[in-house]
Amino acid sequence: MTIYLPEHFNNRELSWLSFNERVLQEAMDERNPLMERLKFLGIFSSNLDEFYMVRFGGLKDEVLAGFNRPEDKAGLTPKQQIKAISIKAQELVEVQYATYKKILKQLAAENVRFLRPKHLNKTQLEFVKLYFRTHVFPVLTPIAVDAYRPFPMLLSKSLNIAVEIASTDEGKKRLALVQVPAVLPRYLELPTEDEDHTDLMLLEDVIIQFIDSLFKGFEVESTMPFRITRNADMPFHEEGSRDVLKQIEKELKKRRYGVAIRLEVQQRSLSKELLFMLQDVLDLHDRDIFLVDGPIDLTFLFGVYNKIGIEYDEMINETLIPFVPEGLEPGKDLFQAVLKKDYLLHHPYHSFDPVVRFIAQAAKDPNVLAIKQTLYRVSGDSPIIKALTDAAESGKQVTVLVELKARFDEEKNIQWAKQLEKAGAHVIYGYKELKTHSKITLVVRILEGGVLQRFVHLGTGNYNDSTAKLYTDIGLLTTNEELAEDATNFFNWLSGYGERPSWHKFETSPDDMHDFFLQKIEDEIKLHEKFGNGRIVAKMNSITDKPIITKLYDASQAGVKIDLIIRGICCLRPGIKGISENIRVISIIDRYLEHSRIFYFYQNGKEDLYCSSADWMTRNMHKRIEILFPILDAGHKSYIKDILALQLVDNVKARIQRADGSYVYLKQEAGQEQIQSQIIIHQYTGGRWNNIPSVFEREPSNWAEREVLRLRAENEKMTDD
């Protein structure tokens, strides 16, 4: 039995930072249009905010609690992780701002400029002055900080300006704070001489330009924008469904005022005296302070992309129009279509509209008796919530499991839960200490002759019509009797008492799905030992579960060929001599967020294929309620195999993980066709591309296989050196 050592694994948190580094690379990639690159800078910032609030905050809690045991894979203690994270995060933020400045120069060459007060012409200065007086000044509240007015508890992620002022009489220095109002747009569009130019100015620069109007009788000595990030890792103490809702509402209020864990300060406005004061008040280590060479909080770039980017077609990606499968077009009876055959939907290449219309049609159809659905994350103005509300108000039996613990969507989900309850729906919140992460809808409809027919939708992603345009996910519309029976039992299990049912086709978490995957890998090992053709392909967001990783290592050593398409965290290290030589890991970061979870086992030609709401993460396997469902239709199997094959030979946006845990772009061979899998999958889904590579046979002549061998040789050389 092989003993696996810490160096055989990647640390979870550092692996996540590596993923965010790949996001940052998209901002650096000059093949991407300028506004798309700006958007990736915003994504990087948003990701890093959440990482610090949750993961970094959790590590800080462990240190404060005196927990110093190494984590179970890479063997790092919380303190060691915090130190390594801080070093890497500082490096990445430096690269982010260098990239931002570079993109700004390129935007200026395209007549899009971010201006500071000294760059404004007379007309623009008058415009800004009027805007400040009429829109900004009435909203501002200067806050004095002195012996009688202590430093306030500032909201997490709010942008503030520290102001050092001196009395014109005494000359004594004082401190005040001004919060940049989140209710106002972060940037202002300025008047220009012609329509071909766009000039923008940040709100904090507008405020600083006229900040002396807030402090009559004082002289402003210095101003320093800063932002505090607070720990948002919420512990829940659940004692029953109704208590859960109240508990979460209470904890949400606390989240905004958690312990400070990061301080960002604008470098060009740095006042060491103000910085030391903030560091002391917030009790932060030097490594928790980020001096940024540009505006704080680049998530404002989402707004620039959405408002300004659409005015410059050449600066954004060409829109890929989603397809609607034949039979599911608007105006068609979806129930009649699904009665004839099952439909596999691959979003966003396929429109999400049929899923929305499926639920809306069920809400209006007088023959529909019941609708049951799980909701984890939905859009802000969700048509699905509206349809469920209408169905409940019309007297249909509507049961909705709303997951109140969906991180950063808790407040929205509480509102939806209350709205649905008010309409007459039966709203449930799941199980104590488990998140319900499953994506499933069951519609019960009466047919002619009084026969009941069950329609089921299963998916790998959320019932969110907004993110469905940006996330790749698989959905299945079916009337398969065994899947329908499982769906019925699943909802009865969630809403009532009783042991977990025996499934016909489902596998579920907690625990059982984990055992199922371990057994499938073991079966592949045994079949490979007998027939020599073992093959596993798995696509997901993240893999952290140690038992599954070590079982994959066992399979690799037995000779099973394994390809993993992992967008984010990957604690598994491929290509280690004698451990994981037969495992390849690629990560694809592109215009869509790769979100679908797909699992393929060759099984000596039987080719078992599954989709799931779950990743191979410990939390998905043991702390969540998840569903794994099989792909049974031969045509659907063929389609999914083809999209996996295309992703495995992506040579534009794919990075491959080396044995040391680092990632490099896959290199194109001379004369080789460029394969940007997301673009080609769109063409293929629309019936306009049919040159699918035969990577499932793993021919040694395959270019991707040669790339793996090249990287393995490099790894061996690094080890020898």
ChimeraX attribute file (.defattr): number of C-alpha atoms within 10 A of each C-alpha:
attribute: neighborCount
match mode: 1-to-1
recipient: residues
	/A:1	4
	/A:2	10
	/A:3	7
	/A:4	12
	/A:5	10
	/A:6	13
	/A:7	15
	/A:8	21
	/A:9	25
	/A:10	23
	/A:11	22
	/A:12	22
	/A:13	20
	/A:14	20
	/A:15	21
	/A:16	23
	/A:17	20
	/A:18	21
	/A:19	23
	/A:20	22
	/A:21	20
	/A:22	25
	/A:23	22
	/A:24	24
	/A:25	19
	/A:26	22
	/A:27	27
	/A:28	22
	/A:29	13
	/A:30	11
	/A:31	10
	/A:32	17
	/A:33	16
	/A:34	24
	/A:35	26
	/A:36	21
	/A:37	27
	/A:38	28
	/A:39	24
	/A:40	24
	/A:41	28
	/A:42	25
	/A:43	20
	/A:44	25
	/A:45	22
	/A:46	15
	/A:47	17
	/A:48	18
	/A:49	18
	/A:50	18
	/A:51	18
	/A:52	22
	/A:53	24
	/A:54	18
	/A:55	17
	/A:56	25
	/A:57	24
	/A:58	18
	/A:59	20
	/A:60	21
	/A:61	16
	/A:62	16
	/A:63	14
	/A:64	10
	/A:65	9
	/A:66	10
	/A:67	14
	/A:68	14
	/A:69	12
	/A:70	14
	/A:71	14
	/A:72	12
	/A:73	20
	/A:74	16
	/A:75	17
	/A:76	17
	/A:77	18
	/A:78	22
	/A:79	17
	/A:80	13
	/A:81	20
	/A:82	20
	/A:83	13
	/A:84	14
	/A:85	19
	/A:86	18
	/A:87	12
	/A:88	14
	/A:89	21
	/A:90	17
	/A:91	11
	/A:92	18
	/A:93	20
	/A:94	15
	/A:95	15
	/A:96	26
	/A:97	18
	/A:98	15
	/A:99	19
	/A:100	21
	/A:101	13
	/A:102	12
	/A:103	19
	/A:104	16
	/A:105	14
	/A:106	14
	/A:107	18
	/A:108	14
	/A:109	10
	/A:110	15
	/A:111	13
	/A:112	19
	/A:113	17
	/A:114	18
	/A:115	14
	/A:116	13
	/A:117	15
	/A:118	8
	/A:119	10
	/A:120	16
	/A:121	12
	/A:122	9
	/A:123	13
	/A:124	17
	/A:125	17
	/A:126	12
	/A:127	14
	/A:128	24
	/A:129	16
	/A:130	12
	/A:131	14
	/A:132	19
	/A:133	13
	/A:134	11
	/A:135	11
	/A:136	17
	/A:137	15
	/A:138	9
	/A:139	14
	/A:140	15
	/A:141	13
	/A:142	15
	/A:143	17
	/A:144	17
	/A:145	14
	/A:146	11
	/A:147	7
	/A:148	7
	/A:149	9
	/A:150	11
	/A:151	17
	/A:152	11
	/A:153	12
	/A:154	19
	/A:155	18
	/A:156	21
	/A:157	18
	/A:158	16
	/A:159	21
	/A:160	21
	/A:161	23
	/A:162	22
	/A:163	26
	/A:164	20
	/A:165	21
	/A:166	19
	/A:167	15
	/A:168	13
	/A:169	8
	/A:170	8
	/A:171	11
	/A:172	10
	/A:173	14
	/A:174	16
	/A:175	18
	/A:176	17
	/A:177	21
	/A:178	22
	/A:179	22
	/A:180	20
	/A:181	17
	/A:182	10
	/A:183	7
	/A:184	12
	/A:185	12
	/A:186	17
	/A:187	18
	/A:188	16
	/A:189	15
	/A:190	18
	/A:191	17
	/A:192	14
	/A:193	8
	/A:194	7
	/A:195	8
	/A:196	11
	/A:197	14
	/A:198	20
	/A:199	17
	/A:200	18
	/A:201	19
	/A:202	18
	/A:203	20
	/A:204	21
	/A:205	16
	/A:206	20
	/A:207	22
	/A:208	19
	/A:209	16
	/A:210	14
	/A:211	21
	/A:212	16
	/A:213	15
	/A:214	15
	/A:215	15
	/A:216	11
	/A:217	13
	/A:218	20
	/A:219	16
	/A:220	22
	/A:221	12
	/A:222	17
	/A:223	21
	/A:224	21
	/A:225	25
	/A:226	27
	/A:227	22
	/A:228	21
	/A:229	25
	/A:230	24
	/A:231	25
	/A:232	28
	/A:233	20
	/A:234	18
	/A:235	9
	/A:236	13
	/A:237	12
	/A:238	16
	/A:239	11
	/A:240	13
	/A:241	15
	/A:242	11
	/A:243	12
	/A:244	19
	/A:245	20
	/A:246	12
	/A:247	17
	/A:248	21
	/A:249	15
	/A:250	11
	/A:251	16
	/A:252	15
	/A:253	11
	/A:254	14
	/A:255	17
	/A:256	18
	/A:257	16
	/A:258	20
	/A:259	22
	/A:260	23
	/A:261	22
	/A:262	26
	/A:263	23
	/A:264	21
	/A:265	26
	/A:266	20
	/A:267	17
	/A:268	13
	/A:269	15
	/A:270	17
	/A:271	18
	/A:272	10
	/A:273	9
	/A:274	17
	/A:275	18
	/A:276	13
	/A:277	13
	/A:278	17
	/A:279	17
	/A:280	11
	/A:281	13
	/A:282	17
	/A:283	13
	/A:284	17
	/A:285	12
	/A:286	12
	/A:287	15
	/A:288	21
	/A:289	18
	/A:290	21
	/A:291	19
	/A:292	21
	/A:293	18
	/A:294	17
	/A:295	19
	/A:296	22
	/A:297	19
	/A:298	20
	/A:299	20
	/A:300	20
	/A:301	23
	/A:302	19
	/A:303	15
	/A:304	18
	/A:305	21
	/A:306	12
	/A:307	10
	/A:308	17
	/A:309	21
	/A:310	13
	/A:311	13
	/A:312	14
	/A:313	12
	/A:314	12
	/A:315	19
	/A:316	18
	/A:317	14
	/A:318	9
	/A:319	7
	/A:320	12
	/A:321	13
	/A:322	18
	/A:323	19
	/A:324	18
	/A:325	15
	/A:326	9
	/A:327	17
	/A:328	21
	/A:329	16
	/A:330	11
	/A:331	8
	/A:332	13
	/A:333	14
	/A:334	20
	/A:335	20
	/A:336	11
	/A:337	16
	/A:338	18
	/A:339	15
	/A:340	11
	/A:341	14
	/A:342	17
	/A:343	20
	/A:344	23
	/A:345	23
	/A:346	27
	/A:347	24
	/A:348	21
	/A:349	26
	/A:350	24
	/A:351	21
	/A:352	24
	/A:353	16
	/A:354	21
	/A:355	21
	/A:356	19
	/A:357	21
	/A:358	21
	/A:359	25
	/A:360	19
	/A:361	18
	/A:362	25
	/A:363	28
	/A:364	15
	/A:365	13
	/A:366	14
	/A:367	16
	/A:368	21
	/A:369	18
	/A:370	20
	/A:371	25
	/A:372	21
	/A:373	23
	/A:374	25
	/A:375	26
	/A:376	23
	/A:377	22
	/A:378	20
	/A:379	17
	/A:380	14
	/A:381	11
	/A:382	15
	/A:383	18
	/A:384	22
	/A:385	23
	/A:386	17
	/A:387	20
	/A:388	28
	/A:389	22
	/A:390	20
	/A:391	29
	/A:392	23
	/A:393	17
	/A:394	14
	/A:395	15
	/A:396	23
	/A:397	19
	/A:398	25
	/A:399	24
	/A:400	24
	/A:401	21
	/A:402	25
	/A:403	25
	/A:404	29
	/A:405	24
	/A:406	17
	/A:407	15
	/A:408	13
	/A:409	16
	/A:410	21
	/A:411	18
	/A:412	15
	/A:413	22
	/A:414	19
	/A:415	11
	/A:416	22
	/A:417	25
	/A:418	13
	/A:419	16
	/A:420	25
	/A:421	17
	/A:422	14
	/A:423	18
	/A:424	20
	/A:425	25
	/A:426	17
	/A:427	21
	/A:428	20
	/A:429	24
	/A:430	25
	/A:431	16
	/A:432	13
	/A:433	13
	/A:434	18
	/A:435	22
	/A:436	27
	/A:437	27
	/A:438	27
	/A:439	22
	/A:440	25
	/A:441	25
	/A:442	24
	/A:443	26
	/A:444	20
	/A:445	20
	/A:446	15
	/A:447	11
	/A:448	7
	/A:449	6
	/A:450	9
	/A:451	8
	/A:452	13
	/A:453	16
	/A:454	23
	/A:455	23
	/A:456	26
	/A:457	23
	/A:458	24
	/A:459	26
	/A:460	29
	/A:461	26
	/A:462	22
	/A:463	26
	/A:464	21
	/A:465	20
	/A:466	15
	/A:467	19
	/A:468	23
	/A:469	20
	/A:470	16
	/A:471	21
	/A:472	21
	/A:473	27
	/A:474	23
	/A:475	23
	/A:476	21
	/A:477	24
	/A:478	22
	/A:479	23
	/A:480	16
	/A:481	14
	/A:482	13
	/A:483	22
	/A:484	22
	/A:485	17
	/A:486	19
	/A:487	27
	/A:488	18
	/A:489	16
	/A:490	20
	/A:491	19
	/A:492	14
	/A:493	15
	/A:494	18
	/A:495	18
	/A:496	10
	/A:497	8
	/A:498	9
	/A:499	7
	/A:500	12
	/A:501	11
	/A:502	11
	/A:503	15
	/A:504	12
	/A:505	17
	/A:506	20
	/A:507	23
	/A:508	25
	/A:509	24
	/A:510	21
	/A:511	17
	/A:512	12
	/A:513	22
	/A:514	21
	/A:515	15
	/A:516	15
	/A:517	17
	/A:518	17
	/A:519	14
	/A:520	16
	/A:521	22
	/A:522	16
	/A:523	16
	/A:524	24
	/A:525	26
	/A:526	17
	/A:527	18
	/A:528	21
	/A:529	14
	/A:530	11
	/A:531	11
	/A:532	16
	/A:533	19
	/A:534	26
	/A:535	27
	/A:536	24
	/A:537	22
	/A:538	21
	/A:539	26
	/A:540	27
	/A:541	20
	/A:542	23
	/A:543	22
	/A:544	23
	/A:545	21
	/A:546	17
	/A:547	14
	/A:548	21
	/A:549	21
	/A:550	20
	/A:551	17
	/A:552	25
	/A:553	27
	/A:554	19
	/A:555	27
	/A:556	24
	/A:557	19
	/A:558	19
	/A:559	20
	/A:560	26
	/A:561	24
	/A:562	23
	/A:563	21
	/A:564	21
	/A:565	26
	/A:566	24
	/A:567	25
	/A:568	24
	/A:569	24
	/A:570	34
	/A:571	25
	/A:572	29
	/A:573	24
	/A:574	30
	/A:575	25
	/A:576	20
	/A:577	14
	/A:578	11
	/A:579	22
	/A:580	26
	/A:581	22
	/A:582	22
	/A:583	25
	/A:584	23
	/A:585	26
	/A:586	26
	/A:587	29
	/A:588	28
	/A:589	21
	/A:590	19
	/A:591	16
	/A:592	16
	/A:593	17
	/A:594	22
	/A:595	23
	/A:596	24
	/A:597	26
	/A:598	27
	/A:599	19
	/A:600	22
	/A:601	21
	/A:602	18
	/A:603	21
	/A:604	16
	/A:605	10
	/A:606	8
	/A:607	14
	/A:608	17
	/A:609	20
	/A:610	20
	/A:611	26
	/A:612	27
	/A:613	27
	/A:614	28
	/A:615	24
	/A:616	24
	/A:617	22
	/A:618	18
	/A:619	17
	/A:620	26
	/A:621	22
	/A:622	17
	/A:623	17
	/A:624	21
	/A:625	23
	/A:626	26
	/A:627	26
	/A:628	24
	/A:629	20
	/A:630	17
	/A:631	20
	/A:632	14
	/A:633	12
	/A:634	8
	/A:635	11
	/A:636	17
	/A:637	18
	/A:638	12
	/A:639	15
	/A:640	20
	/A:641	21
	/A:642	21
	/A:643	19
	/A:644	22
	/A:645	18
	/A:646	23
	/A:647	23
	/A:648	25
	/A:649	23
	/A:650	23
	/A:651	22
	/A:652	18
	/A:653	20
	/A:654	27
	/A:655	22
	/A:656	23
	/A:657	24
	/A:658	21
	/A:659	28
	/A:660	17
	/A:661	21
	/A:662	13
	/A:663	19
	/A:664	14
	/A:665	16
	/A:666	20
	/A:667	16
	/A:668	16
	/A:669	12
	/A:670	6
	/A:671	6
	/A:672	10
	/A:673	9
	/A:674	13
	/A:675	19
	/A:676	18
	/A:677	24
	/A:678	22
	/A:679	13
	/A:680	21
	/A:681	23
	/A:682	22
	/A:683	15
	/A:684	20
	/A:685	20
	/A:686	16
	/A:687	9
	/A:688	11
	/A:689	12
	/A:690	12
	/A:691	10
	/A:692	15
	/A:693	13
	/A:694	14
	/A:695	19
	/A:696	17
	/A:697	11
	/A:698	13
	/A:699	12
	/A:700	11
	/A:701	8
	/A:702	14
	/A:703	16
	/A:704	22
	/A:705	16
	/A:706	13
	/A:707	16
	/A:708	22
	/A:709	15
	/A:710	11
	/A:711	19
	/A:712	19
	/A:713	13
	/A:714	14
	/A:715	18
	/A:716	14
	/A:717	10
	/A:718	11
	/A:719	12
	/A:720	7
	/A:721	6
